[in-house]
């Protein structure tokens, strides 16, 4: 996967969250997707997009699974 492909996938995932959770602020979306911009141990400047995407896939899948479970709850 190229950096461009990874970046496109990251943007698609964030865009889907924007549509799914219109009441969330941007940084709420980022944090809830596991992209914690305020973490002092994380330097996003040099992180490769594929690593970011891998983290995003894990956290976004967990978030969307929880949302789906809540939708099905009585």
LUMLUMDREN-2810 file (N, C-alpha, C; in Angstrom, 1 decimal):
<atoms>
<atom><aa>X</aa><ch>A</ch><at>N</at><xx>0.9</xx><yy>-1.2</yy><zz>0.0</zz></atom>
<atom><aa>X</aa><ch>A</ch><at>CA</at><xx>0.0</xx><yy>0.0</yy><zz>0.0</zz></atom>
<atom><aa>X</aa><ch>A</ch><at>C</at><xx>0.9</xx><yy>1.2</yy><zz>0.0</zz></atom>
<atom><aa>X</aa><ch>A</ch><at>N</at><xx>0.6</xx><yy>2.2</yy><zz>-0.8</zz></atom>
<atom><aa>X</aa><ch>A</ch><at>CA</at><xx>1.3</xx><yy>3.4</yy><zz>-0.9</zz></atom>
<atom><aa>X</aa><ch>A</ch><at>C</at><xx>0.9</xx><yy>4.4</yy><zz>0.2</zz></atom>
<atom><aa>X</aa><ch>A</ch><at>N</at><xx>1.7</xx><yy>5.4</yy><zz>0.5</zz></atom>
<atom><aa>X</aa><ch>A</ch><at>CA</at><xx>1.3</xx><yy>6.4</yy><zz>1.4</zz></atom>
<atom><aa>X</aa><ch>A</ch><at>C</at><xx>0.0</xx><yy>7.1</yy><zz>1.0</zz></atom>
<atom><aa>X</aa><ch>A</ch><at>N</at><xx>-0.1</xx><yy>7.4</yy><zz>-0.3</zz></atom>
<atom><aa>X</aa><ch>A</ch><at>CA</at><xx>-1.3</xx><yy>8.0</yy><zz>-0.8</zz></atom>
<atom><aa>X</aa><ch>A</ch><at>C</at><xx>-2.5</xx><yy>7.1</yy><zz>-0.6</zz></atom>
<atom><aa>X</aa><ch>A</ch><at>N</at><xx>-2.4</xx><yy>5.8</yy><zz>-0.9</zz></atom>
<atom><aa>X</aa><ch>A</ch><at>CA</at><xx>-3.5</xx><yy>4.9</yy><zz>-0.6</zz></atom>
<atom><aa>X</aa><ch>A</ch><at>C</at><xx>-3.9</xx><yy>4.9</yy><zz>0.9</zz></atom>
<atom><aa>X</aa><ch>A</ch><at>N</at><xx>-3.0</xx><yy>4.9</yy><zz>1.7</zz></atom>
<atom><aa>X</aa><ch>A</ch><at>CA</at><xx>-3.2</xx><yy>4.9</yy><zz>3.2</zz></atom>
<atom><aa>X</aa><ch>A</ch><at>C</at><xx>-3.9</xx><yy>6.2</yy><zz>3.6</zz></atom>
<atom><aa>X</aa><ch>A</ch><at>N</at><xx>-3.4</xx><yy>7.3</yy><zz>3.1</zz></atom>
<atom><aa>X</aa><ch>A</ch><at>CA</at><xx>-4.0</xx><yy>8.6</yy><zz>3.4</zz></atom>
<atom><aa>X</aa><ch>A</ch><at>C</at><xx>-5.5</xx><yy>8.7</yy><zz>2.9</zz></atom>
<atom><aa>X</aa><ch>A</ch><at>N</at><xx>-5.7</xx><yy>8.2</yy><zz>1.7</zz></atom>
<atom><aa>X</aa><ch>A</ch><at>CA</at><xx>-7.1</xx><yy>8.2</yy><zz>1.2</zz></atom>
<atom><aa>X</aa><ch>A</ch><at>C</at><xx>-8.0</xx><yy>7.3</yy><zz>2.1</zz></atom>
<atom><aa>X</aa><ch>A</ch><at>N</at><xx>-7.5</xx><yy>6.2</yy><zz>2.6</zz></atom>
<atom><aa>X</aa><ch>A</ch><at>CA</at><xx>-8.3</xx><yy>5.3</yy><zz>3.5</zz></atom>
<atom><aa>X</aa><ch>A</ch><at>C</at><xx>-8.6</xx><yy>6.0</yy><zz>4.8</zz></atom>
<atom><aa>X</aa><ch>A</ch><at>N</at><xx>-7.6</xx><yy>6.7</yy><zz>5.3</zz></atom>
<atom><aa>X</aa><ch>A</ch><at>CA</at><xx>-7.7</xx><yy>7.4</yy><zz>6.6</zz></atom>
<atom><aa>X</aa><ch>A</ch><at>C</at><xx>-8.8</xx><yy>8.5</yy><zz>6.4</zz></atom>
<atom><aa>X</aa><ch>A</ch><at>N</at><xx>-8.8</xx><yy>9.2</yy><zz>5.4</zz></atom>
<atom><aa>X</aa><ch>A</ch><at>CA</at><xx>-9.8</xx><yy>10.3</yy><zz>5.1</zz></atom>
<atom><aa>X</aa><ch>A</ch><at>C</at><xx>-11.2</xx><yy>9.7</yy><zz>5.0</zz></atom>
<atom><aa>X</aa><ch>A</ch><at>N</at><xx>-11.3</xx><yy>8.6</yy><zz>4.3</zz></atom>
<atom><aa>X</aa><ch>A</ch><at>CA</at><xx>-12.6</xx><yy>7.9</yy><zz>4.1</zz></atom>
<atom><aa>X</aa><ch>A</ch><at>C</at><xx>-13.2</xx><yy>7.5</yy><zz>5.5</zz></atom>
<atom><aa>X</aa><ch>A</ch><at>N</at><xx>-12.3</xx><yy>7.0</yy><zz>6.3</zz></atom>
<atom><aa>X</aa><ch>A</ch><at>CA</at><xx>-12.8</xx><yy>6.5</yy><zz>7.7</zz></atom>
<atom><aa>X</aa><ch>A</ch><at>C</at><xx>-13.2</xx><yy>7.7</yy><zz>8.5</zz></atom>
<atom><aa>X</aa><ch>A</ch><at>N</at><xx>-12.4</xx><yy>8.8</yy><zz>8.5</zz></atom>
<atom><aa>X</aa><ch>A</ch><at>CA</at><xx>-12.8</xx><yy>10.0</yy><zz>9.2</zz></atom>
<atom><aa>X</aa><ch>A</ch><at>C</at><xx>-14.1</xx><yy>10.6</yy><zz>8.7</zz></atom>
<atom><aa>X</aa><ch>A</ch><at>N</at><xx>-14.2</xx><yy>10.6</yy><zz>7.4</zz></atom>
<atom><aa>X</aa><ch>A</ch><at>CA</at><xx>-15.4</xx><yy>11.1</yy><zz>6.7</zz></atom>
<atom><aa>X</aa><ch>A</ch><at>C</at><xx>-16.7</xx><yy>10.3</yy><zz>7.1</zz></atom>
<atom><aa>X</aa><ch>A</ch><at>N</at><xx>-16.5</xx><yy>9.0</yy><zz>7.2</zz></atom>
<atom><aa>X</aa><ch>A</ch><at>CA</at><xx>-17.6</xx><yy>8.2</yy><zz>7.6</zz></atom>
<atom><aa>X</aa><ch>A</ch><at>C</at><xx>-18.1</xx><yy>8.5</yy><zz>9.0</zz></atom>
<atom><aa>X</aa><ch>A</ch><at>N</at><xx>-17.1</xx><yy>8.7</yy><zz>9.9</zz></atom>
<atom><aa>X</aa><ch>A</ch><at>CA</at><xx>-17.4</xx><yy>9.1</yy><zz>11.3</zz></atom>
<atom><aa>X</aa><ch>A</ch><at>C</at><xx>-18.1</xx><yy>10.4</yy><zz>11.4</zz></atom>
<atom><aa>X</aa><ch>A</ch><at>N</at><xx>-17.7</xx><yy>11.4</yy><zz>10.6</zz></atom>
<atom><aa>X</aa><ch>A</ch><at>CA</at><xx>-18.3</xx><yy>12.7</yy><zz>10.5</zz></atom>
<atom><aa>X</aa><ch>A</ch><at>C</at><xx>-19.8</xx><yy>12.5</yy><zz>10.2</zz></atom>
<atom><aa>X</aa><ch>A</ch><at>N</at><xx>-20.1</xx><yy>11.7</yy><zz>9.2</zz></atom>
<atom><aa>X</aa><ch>A</ch><at>CA</at><xx>-21.5</xx><yy>11.5</yy><zz>8.9</zz></atom>
<atom><aa>X</aa><ch>A</ch><at>C</at><xx>-22.3</xx><yy>10.7</yy><zz>9.9</zz></atom>
<atom><aa>X</aa><ch>A</ch><at>N</at><xx>-21.6</xx><yy>9.7</yy><zz>10.5</zz></atom>
<atom><aa>X</aa><ch>A</ch><at>CA</at><xx>-22.3</xx><yy>8.9</yy><zz>11.5</zz></atom>
<atom><aa>X</aa><ch>A</ch><at>C</at><xx>-22.5</xx><yy>9.6</yy><zz>12.8</zz></atom>
<atom><aa>X</aa><ch>A</ch><at>N</at><xx>-21.7</xx><yy>10.5</yy><zz>13.2</zz></atom>
<atom><aa>X</aa><ch>A</ch><at>CA</at><xx>-21.7</xx><yy>11.2</yy><zz>14.5</zz></atom>
<atom><aa>X</aa><ch>A</ch><at>C</at><xx>-21.7</xx><yy>12.7</yy><zz>14.2</zz></atom>
<atom><aa>X</aa><ch>A</ch><at>N</at><xx>-22.8</xx><yy>13.3</yy><zz>13.7</zz></atom>
<atom><aa>X</aa><ch>A</ch><at>CA</at><xx>-22.8</xx><yy>14.7</yy><zz>13.3</zz></atom>
<atom><aa>X</aa><ch>A</ch><at>C</at><xx>-22.7</xx><yy>15.7</yy><zz>14.5</zz></atom>
<atom><aa>X</aa><ch>A</ch><at>N</at><xx>-23.0</xx><yy>15.2</yy><zz>15.7</zz></atom>
<atom><aa>X</aa><ch>A</ch><at>CA</at><xx>-22.9</xx><yy>16.0</yy><zz>16.9</zz></atom>
<atom><aa>X</aa><ch>A</ch><at>C</at><xx>-21.5</xx><yy>16.1</yy><zz>17.5</zz></atom>
<atom><aa>X</aa><ch>A</ch><at>N</at><xx>-20.6</xx><yy>15.2</yy><zz>17.1</zz></atom>
<atom><aa>X</aa><ch>A</ch><at>CA</at><xx>-19.3</xx><yy>15.2</yy><zz>17.6</zz></atom>
<atom><aa>X</aa><ch>A</ch><at>C</at><xx>-18.4</xx><yy>16.3</yy><zz>17.0</zz></atom>
<atom><aa>X</aa><ch>A</ch><at>N</at><xx>-17.6</xx><yy>16.9</yy><zz>17.8</zz></atom>
<atom><aa>X</aa><ch>A</ch><at>CA</at><xx>-16.6</xx><yy>17.9</yy><zz>17.3</zz></atom>
<atom><aa>X</aa><ch>A</ch><at>C</at><xx>-15.4</xx><yy>17.1</yy><zz>16.7</zz></atom>
<atom><aa>X</aa><ch>A</ch><at>N</at><xx>-14.7</xx><yy>17.9</yy><zz>15.9</zz></atom>
<atom><aa>X</aa><ch>A</ch><at>CA</at><xx>-13.6</xx><yy>17.2</yy><zz>15.1</zz></atom>
<atom><aa>X</aa><ch>A</ch><at>C</at><xx>-12.6</xx><yy>16.4</yy><zz>16.0</zz></atom>
<atom><aa>X</aa><ch>A</ch><at>N</at><xx>-12.2</xx><yy>17.1</yy><zz>17.1</zz></atom>
<atom><aa>X</aa><ch>A</ch><at>CA</at><xx>-11.2</xx><yy>16.4</yy><zz>18.0</zz></atom>
<atom><aa>X</aa><ch>A</ch><at>C</at><xx>-11.9</xx><yy>15.3</yy><zz>18.7</zz></atom>
<atom><aa>X</aa><ch>A</ch><at>N</at><xx>-13.1</xx><yy>15.3</yy><zz>19.0</zz></atom>
<atom><aa>X</aa><ch>A</ch><at>CA</at><xx>-13.8</xx><yy>14.2</yy><zz>19.6</zz></atom>
<atom><aa>X</aa><ch>A</ch><at>C</at><xx>-13.8</xx><yy>13.0</yy><zz>18.6</zz></atom>
<atom><aa>X</aa><ch>A</ch><at>N</at><xx>-14.0</xx><yy>13.3</yy><zz>17.3</zz></atom>
<atom><aa>X</aa><ch>A</ch><at>CA</at><xx>-13.9</xx><yy>12.2</yy><zz>16.3</zz></atom>
<atom><aa>X</aa><ch>A</ch><at>C</at><xx>-12.5</xx><yy>11.6</yy><zz>16.3</zz></atom>
<atom><aa>X</aa><ch>A</ch><at>N</at><xx>-11.5</xx><yy>12.5</yy><zz>16.2</zz></atom>
<atom><aa>X</aa><ch>A</ch><at>CA</at><xx>-10.2</xx><yy>12.0</yy><zz>16.2</zz></atom>
<atom><aa>X</aa><ch>A</ch><at>C</at><xx>-9.8</xx><yy>11.1</yy><zz>17.4</zz></atom>
<atom><aa>X</aa><ch>A</ch><at>N</at><xx>-10.2</xx><yy>11.6</yy><zz>18.6</zz></atom>
<atom><aa>X</aa><ch>A</ch><at>CA</at><xx>-9.9</xx><yy>10.8</yy><zz>19.8</zz></atom>
<atom><aa>X</aa><ch>A</ch><at>C</at><xx>-10.7</xx><yy>9.5</yy><zz>19.8</zz></atom>
<atom><aa>X</aa><ch>A</ch><at>N</at><xx>-11.9</xx><yy>9.6</yy><zz>19.5</zz></atom>
<atom><aa>X</aa><ch>A</ch><at>CA</at><xx>-12.7</xx><yy>8.4</yy><zz>19.5</zz></atom>
<atom><aa>X</aa><ch>A</ch><at>C</at><xx>-12.3</xx><yy>7.4</yy><zz>18.5</zz></atom>
<atom><aa>X</aa><ch>A</ch><at>N</at><xx>-11.7</xx><yy>7.8</yy><zz>17.4</zz></atom>
<atom><aa>X</aa><ch>A</ch><at>CA</at><xx>-11.1</xx><yy>6.9</yy><zz>16.4</zz></atom>
<atom><aa>X</aa><ch>A</ch><at>C</at><xx>-9.7</xx><yy>6.4</yy><zz>16.8</zz></atom>
<atom><aa>X</aa><ch>A</ch><at>N</at><xx>-9.2</xx><yy>6.9</yy><zz>17.9</zz></atom>
<atom><aa>X</aa><ch>A</ch><at>CA</at><xx>-7.9</xx><yy>6.4</yy><zz>18.4</zz></atom>
<atom><aa>X</aa><ch>A</ch><at>C</at><xx>-6.7</xx><yy>7.3</yy><zz>17.9</zz></atom>
<atom><aa>X</aa><ch>A</ch><at>N</at><xx>-7.0</xx><yy>8.4</yy><zz>17.3</zz></atom>
<atom><aa>X</aa><ch>A</ch><at>CA</at><xx>-6.0</xx><yy>9.3</yy><zz>16.8</zz></atom>
<atom><aa>X</aa><ch>A</ch><at>C</at><xx>-5.8</xx><yy>10.4</yy><zz>17.8</zz></atom>
<atom><aa>X</aa><ch>A</ch><at>N</at><xx>-5.2</xx><yy>10.1</yy><zz>19.0</zz></atom>
<atom><aa>X</aa><ch>A</ch><at>CA</at><xx>-5.2</xx><yy>11.0</yy><zz>20.1</zz></atom>
<atom><aa>X</aa><ch>A</ch><at>C</at><xx>-4.1</xx><yy>12.1</yy><zz>19.8</zz></atom>
<atom><aa>X</aa><ch>A</ch><at>N</at><xx>-4.5</xx><yy>13.2</yy><zz>19.4</zz></atom>
<atom><aa>X</aa><ch>A</ch><at>CA</at><xx>-3.6</xx><yy>14.3</yy><zz>19.1</zz></atom>
<atom><aa>X</aa><ch>A</ch><at>C</at><xx>-2.8</xx><yy>14.9</yy><zz>20.3</zz></atom>
<atom><aa>X</aa><ch>A</ch><at>N</at><xx>-3.4</xx><yy>14.7</yy><zz>21.5</zz></atom>
<atom><aa>X</aa><ch>A</ch><at>CA</at><xx>-2.8</xx><yy>15.3</yy><zz>22.6</zz></atom>
<atom><aa>X</aa><ch>A</ch><at>C</at><xx>-1.8</xx><yy>14.4</yy><zz>23.4</zz></atom>
<atom><aa>X</aa><ch>A</ch><at>N</at><xx>-1.6</xx><yy>13.2</yy><zz>22.9</zz></atom>
<atom><aa>X</aa><ch>A</ch><at>CA</at><xx>-0.8</xx><yy>12.2</yy><zz>23.6</zz></atom>
<atom><aa>X</aa><ch>A</ch><at>C</at><xx>0.7</xx><yy>12.6</yy><zz>23.5</zz></atom>
<atom><aa>X</aa><ch>A</ch><at>N</at><xx>1.3</xx><yy>12.9</yy><zz>24.7</zz></atom>
<atom><aa>X</aa><ch>A</ch><at>CA</at><xx>2.7</xx><yy>13.4</yy><zz>24.6</zz></atom>
<atom><aa>X</aa><ch>A</ch><at>C</at><xx>3.7</xx><yy>12.3</yy><zz>24.2</zz></atom>
<atom><aa>X</aa><ch>A</ch><at>N</at><xx>3.3</xx><yy>11.0</yy><zz>24.2</zz></atom>
<atom><aa>X</aa><ch>A</ch><at>CA</at><xx>4.2</xx><yy>10.0</yy><zz>23.8</zz></atom>
<atom><aa>X</aa><ch>A</ch><at>C</at><xx>4.1</xx><yy>9.7</yy><zz>22.3</zz></atom>
<atom><aa>X</aa><ch>A</ch><at>N</at><xx>3.3</xx><yy>10.4</yy><zz>21.6</zz></atom>
<atom><aa>X</aa><ch>A</ch><at>CA</at><xx>3.0</xx><yy>10.1</yy><zz>20.2</zz></atom>
<atom><aa>X</aa><ch>A</ch><at>C</at><xx>3.5</xx><yy>11.3</yy><zz>19.3</zz></atom>
<atom><aa>X</aa><ch>A</ch><at>N</at><xx>4.3</xx><yy>11.1</yy><zz>18.4</zz></atom>
<atom><aa>X</aa><ch>A</ch><at>CA</at><xx>4.7</xx><yy>12.1</yy><zz>17.5</zz></atom>
<atom><aa>X</aa><ch>A</ch><at>C</at><xx>4.2</xx><yy>11.8</yy><zz>16.1</zz></atom>
<atom><aa>X</aa><ch>A</ch><at>N</at><xx>3.0</xx><yy>12.4</yy><zz>15.7</zz></atom>
<atom><aa>X</aa><ch>A</ch><at>CA</at><xx>2.4</xx><yy>12.1</yy><zz>14.5</zz></atom>
<atom><aa>X</aa><ch>A</ch><at>C</at><xx>3.1</xx><yy>12.7</yy><zz>13.3</zz></atom>
<atom><aa>X</aa><ch>A</ch><at>N</at><xx>4.0</xx><yy>13.6</yy><zz>13.5</zz></atom>
<atom><aa>X</aa><ch>A</ch><at>CA</at><xx>4.7</xx><yy>14.2</yy><zz>12.4</zz></atom>
<atom><aa>X</aa><ch>A</ch><at>C</at><xx>5.5</xx><yy>13.2</yy><zz>11.5</zz></atom>
<atom><aa>X</aa><ch>A</ch><at>N</at><xx>6.1</xx><yy>12.2</yy><zz>12.2</zz></atom>
<atom><aa>X</aa><ch>A</ch><at>CA</at><xx>7.0</xx><yy>11.3</yy><zz>11.5</zz></atom>
<atom><aa>X</aa><ch>A</ch><at>C</at><xx>6.3</xx><yy>9.9</yy><zz>11.3</zz></atom>
<atom><aa>X</aa><ch>A</ch><at>N</at><xx>5.1</xx><yy>9.7</yy><zz>11.8</zz></atom>
<atom><aa>X</aa><ch>A</ch><at>CA</at><xx>4.5</xx><yy>8.4</yy><zz>11.7</zz></atom>
<atom><aa>X</aa><ch>A</ch><at>C</at><xx>4.0</xx><yy>8.2</yy><zz>10.3</zz></atom>
<atom><aa>X</aa><ch>A</ch><at>N</at><xx>4.4</xx><yy>7.0</yy><zz>9.8</zz></atom>
<atom><aa>X</aa><ch>A</ch><at>CA</at><xx>4.0</xx><yy>6.7</yy><zz>8.4</zz></atom>
<atom><aa>X</aa><ch>A</ch><at>C</at><xx>2.4</xx><yy>6.4</yy><zz>8.4</zz></atom>
<atom><aa>X</aa><ch>A</ch><at>N</at><xx>1.8</xx><yy>6.8</yy><zz>7.3</zz></atom>
<atom><aa>X</aa><ch>A</ch><at>CA</at><xx>0.4</xx><yy>6.7</yy><zz>7.1</zz></atom>
<atom><aa>X</aa><ch>A</ch><at>C</at><xx>-0.1</xx><yy>5.3</yy><zz>7.3</zz></atom>
<atom><aa>X</aa><ch>A</ch><at>N</at><xx>0.7</xx><yy>4.3</yy><zz>6.9</zz></atom>
<atom><aa>X</aa><ch>A</ch><at>CA</at><xx>0.2</xx><yy>2.9</yy><zz>7.0</zz></atom>
<atom><aa>X</aa><ch>A</ch><at>C</at><xx>0.1</xx><yy>2.5</yy><zz>8.5</zz></atom>
<atom><aa>X</aa><ch>A</ch><at>N</at><xx>1.0</xx><yy>3.0</yy><zz>9.4</zz></atom>
<atom><aa>X</aa><ch>A</ch><at>CA</at><xx>0.9</xx><yy>2.8</yy><zz>10.8</zz></atom>
<atom><aa>X</aa><ch>A</ch><at>C</at><xx>-0.4</xx><yy>3.4</yy><zz>11.4</zz></atom>
<atom><aa>X</aa><ch>A</ch><at>N</at><xx>-0.6</xx><yy>4.7</yy><zz>11.0</zz></atom>
<atom><aa>X</aa><ch>A</ch><at>CA</at><xx>-1.8</xx><yy>5.4</yy><zz>11.4</zz></atom>
<atom><aa>X</aa><ch>A</ch><at>C</at><xx>-3.1</xx><yy>4.7</yy><zz>11.0</zz></atom>
<atom><aa>X</aa><ch>A</ch><at>N</at><xx>-3.1</xx><yy>4.2</yy><zz>9.7</zz></atom>
<atom><aa>X</aa><ch>A</ch><at>CA</at><xx>-4.2</xx><yy>3.5</yy><zz>9.2</zz></atom>
<atom><aa>X</aa><ch>A</ch><at>C</at><xx>-4.5</xx><yy>2.2</yy><zz>10.0</zz></atom>
<atom><aa>X</aa><ch>A</ch><at>N</at><xx>-3.4</xx><yy>1.5</yy><zz>10.3</zz></atom>
<atom><aa>X</aa><ch>A</ch><at>CA</at><xx>-3.6</xx><yy>0.2</yy><zz>11.0</zz></atom>
<atom><aa>X</aa><ch>A</ch><at>C</at><xx>-4.2</xx><yy>0.5</yy><zz>12.4</zz></atom>
<atom><aa>X</aa><ch>A</ch><at>N</at><xx>-3.8</xx><yy>1.5</yy><zz>13.1</zz></atom>
<atom><aa>X</aa><ch>A</ch><at>CA</at><xx>-4.4</xx><yy>1.9</yy><zz>14.4</zz></atom>
<atom><aa>X</aa><ch>A</ch><at>C</at><xx>-5.8</xx><yy>2.3</yy><zz>14.2</zz></atom>
<atom><aa>X</aa><ch>A</ch><at>N</at><xx>-6.1</xx><yy>3.1</yy><zz>13.1</zz></atom>
<atom><aa>X</aa><ch>A</ch><at>CA</at><xx>-7.4</xx><yy>3.6</yy><zz>12.9</zz></atom>
<atom><aa>X</aa><ch>A</ch><at>C</at><xx>-8.4</xx><yy>2.5</yy><zz>12.6</zz></atom>
<atom><aa>X</aa><ch>A</ch><at>N</at><xx>-7.9</xx><yy>1.5</yy><zz>11.8</zz></atom>
<atom><aa>X</aa><ch>A</ch><at>CA</at><xx>-8.8</xx><yy>0.4</yy><zz>11.5</zz></atom>
<atom><aa>X</aa><ch>A</ch><at>C</at><xx>-9.2</xx><yy>-0.4</yy><zz>12.7</zz></atom>
<atom><aa>X</aa><ch>A</ch><at>N</at><xx>-8.3</xx><yy>-0.6</yy><zz>13.6</zz></atom>
<atom><aa>X</aa><ch>A</ch><at>CA</at><xx>-8.6</xx><yy>-1.3</yy><zz>14.9</zz></atom>
<atom><aa>X</aa><ch>A</ch><at>C</at><xx>-9.6</xx><yy>-0.5</yy><zz>15.7</zz></atom>
<atom><aa>X</aa><ch>A</ch><at>N</at><xx>-9.3</xx><yy>0.8</yy><zz>16.0</zz></atom>
<atom><aa>X</aa><ch>A</ch><at>CA</at><xx>-10.2</xx><yy>1.6</yy><zz>16.8</zz></atom>
<atom><aa>X</aa><ch>A</ch><at>C</at><xx>-11.5</xx><yy>1.9</yy><zz>16.2</zz></atom>
<atom><aa>X</aa><ch>A</ch><at>N</at><xx>-11.5</xx><yy>2.2</yy><zz>14.9</zz></atom>
<atom><aa>X</aa><ch>A</ch><at>CA</at><xx>-12.8</xx><yy>2.5</yy><zz>14.2</zz></atom>
<atom><aa>X</aa><ch>A</ch><at>C</at><xx>-13.7</xx><yy>1.2</yy><zz>14.2</zz></atom>
<atom><aa>X</aa><ch>A</ch><at>N</at><xx>-13.1</xx><yy>0.1</yy><zz>14.0</zz></atom>
<atom><aa>X</aa><ch>A</ch><at>CA</at><xx>-13.9</xx><yy>-1.2</yy><zz>14.0</zz></atom>
<atom><aa>X</aa><ch>A</ch><at>C</at><xx>-14.6</xx><yy>-1.4</yy><zz>15.3</zz></atom>
<atom><aa>X</aa><ch>A</ch><at>N</at><xx>-13.8</xx><yy>-1.1</yy><zz>16.4</zz></atom>
<atom><aa>X</aa><ch>A</ch><at>CA</at><xx>-14.4</xx><yy>-1.3</yy><zz>17.7</zz></atom>
<atom><aa>X</aa><ch>A</ch><at>C</at><xx>-15.5</xx><yy>-0.3</yy><zz>18.0</zz></atom>
<atom><aa>X</aa><ch>A</ch><at>N</at><xx>-15.3</xx><yy>1.0</yy><zz>17.6</zz></atom>
<atom><aa>X</aa><ch>A</ch><at>CA</at><xx>-16.3</xx><yy>2.0</yy><zz>17.7</zz></atom>
<atom><aa>X</aa><ch>A</ch><at>C</at><xx>-17.6</xx><yy>1.7</yy><zz>17.0</zz></atom>
<atom><aa>X</aa><ch>A</ch><at>N</at><xx>-17.4</xx><yy>1.3</yy><zz>15.7</zz></atom>
<atom><aa>X</aa><ch>A</ch><at>CA</at><xx>-18.6</xx><yy>1.0</yy><zz>14.9</zz></atom>
<atom><aa>X</aa><ch>A</ch><at>C</at><xx>-19.3</xx><yy>-0.2</yy><zz>15.4</zz></atom>
<atom><aa>X</aa><ch>A</ch><at>N</at><xx>-18.6</xx><yy>-1.2</yy><zz>15.9</zz></atom>
<atom><aa>X</aa><ch>A</ch><at>CA</at><xx>-19.2</xx><yy>-2.4</yy><zz>16.5</zz></atom>
<atom><aa>X</aa><ch>A</ch><at>C</at><xx>-20.1</xx><yy>-2.0</yy><zz>17.7</zz></atom>
<atom><aa>X</aa><ch>A</ch><at>N</at><xx>-19.6</xx><yy>-1.2</yy><zz>18.5</zz></atom>
<atom><aa>X</aa><ch>A</ch><at>CA</at><xx>-20.3</xx><yy>-0.7</yy><zz>19.7</zz></atom>
<atom><aa>X</aa><ch>A</ch><at>C</at><xx>-21.6</xx><yy>0.1</yy><zz>19.3</zz></atom>
<atom><aa>X</aa><ch>A</ch><at>N</at><xx>-21.5</xx><yy>0.9</yy><zz>18.3</zz></atom>
<atom><aa>X</aa><ch>A</ch><at>CA</at><xx>-22.6</xx><yy>1.6</yy><zz>17.8</zz></atom>
<atom><aa>X</aa><ch>A</ch><at>C</at><xx>-23.7</xx><yy>0.7</yy><zz>17.2</zz></atom>
<atom><aa>X</aa><ch>A</ch><at>N</at><xx>-23.2</xx><yy>-0.3</yy><zz>16.5</zz></atom>
<atom><aa>X</aa><ch>A</ch><at>CA</at><xx>-24.2</xx><yy>-1.3</yy><zz>15.9</zz></atom>
<atom><aa>X</aa><ch>A</ch><at>C</at><xx>-24.9</xx><yy>-2.1</yy><zz>17.0</zz></atom>
<atom><aa>X</aa><ch>A</ch><at>N</at><xx>-24.1</xx><yy>-2.4</yy><zz>18.0</zz></atom>
<atom><aa>X</aa><ch>A</ch><at>CA</at><xx>-24.7</xx><yy>-3.2</yy><zz>19.2</zz></atom>
<atom><aa>X</aa><ch>A</ch><at>C</at><xx>-25.7</xx><yy>-2.4</yy><zz>19.9</zz></atom>
<atom><aa>X</aa><ch>A</ch><at>N</at><xx>-25.5</xx><yy>-1.1</yy><zz>20.0</zz></atom>
<atom><aa>X</aa><ch>A</ch><at>CA</at><xx>-26.4</xx><yy>-0.2</yy><zz>20.7</zz></atom>
<atom><aa>X</aa><ch>A</ch><at>C</at><xx>-27.7</xx><yy>0.0</yy><zz>19.8</zz></atom>
<atom><aa>X</aa><ch>A</ch><at>N</at><xx>-27.6</xx><yy>0.0</yy><zz>18.5</zz></atom>
<atom><aa>X</aa><ch>A</ch><at>CA</at><xx>-28.7</xx><yy>0.1</yy><zz>17.6</zz></atom>
<atom><aa>X</aa><ch>A</ch><at>C</at><xx>-29.6</xx><yy>-1.2</yy><zz>17.8</zz></atom>
<atom><aa>X</aa><ch>A</ch><at>N</at><xx>-29.0</xx><yy>-2.3</yy><zz>18.0</zz></atom>
<atom><aa>X</aa><ch>A</ch><at>CA</at><xx>-29.8</xx><yy>-3.6</yy><zz>18.1</zz></atom>
<atom><aa>X</aa><ch>A</ch><at>C</at><xx>-30.4</xx><yy>-3.8</yy><zz>19.4</zz></atom>
<atom><aa>X</aa><ch>A</ch><at>N</at><xx>-29.9</xx><yy>-3.0</yy><zz>20.4</zz></atom>
<atom><aa>X</aa><ch>A</ch><at>CA</at><xx>-30.4</xx><yy>-3.3</yy><zz>21.8</zz></atom>
<atom><aa>X</aa><ch>A</ch><at>C</at><xx>-31.8</xx><yy>-2.9</yy><zz>21.9</zz></atom>
<atom><aa>X</aa><ch>A</ch><at>N</at><xx>-32.6</xx><yy>-3.6</yy><zz>22.7</zz></atom>
<atom><aa>X</aa><ch>A</ch><at>CA</at><xx>-34.0</xx><yy>-3.3</yy><zz>22.9</zz></atom>
<atom><aa>X</aa><ch>A</ch><at>C</at><xx>-34.3</xx><yy>-2.0</yy><zz>23.6</zz></atom>
</atoms>
